[in-house]
Amino acid sequence: SCCVSRWKEAYDDYKRYLRDREANSQKYLTLEPHPSHSPDSGPHTRSVPSSSLRVGDLVMLEKNQRVPADMVLLRTSDLSGTCFIRTDQLDGETDWKLRVAVPTTQKLGSDKELMMLDGEVYADAPIKDLHTFIGTLTV
């Protein structure tokens, strides 16, 4: 029984390793300044694996795409700045939850304006409650 239990634990660890490796290799688009550095040229996107995402990256998410990290919703394609997310991977709840973008950044008309924004986000330390976030965006 002891050997069977260890083999099962090793197998479970291996499967978890494979799932983590797959999740970390998923590609996401990040907004970056145009390489020409011309003020008239807008931002461009670069595809990066989720394992390469860093604090401060501007990530463009598409419909039905998994959110790869804790993020602040700056702007949505909906004029009201709303979107719906599911948190079933975190808490098992399968219903859709409404999220609203930061009003200041939602009002910006383009990705270029978003890239030109000089701001800083203050966020409290993580807590267990997935539905509570305390933070401040200073522009």
PyMOL commands that set and color helices and strands:
alter all, ss='L'
color gray80, all
select helices_A, chain A and resi 2-25+50-52+88-91+103-106+111-116
alter helices_A, ss='H'
color red, helices_A
select strands_A, chain A and resi 27-32+44-49+58-60+82-86+96-100+120-123+135-138
alter strands_A, ss='S'
color yellow, strands_A
deselect
rebuild
show_as cartoon
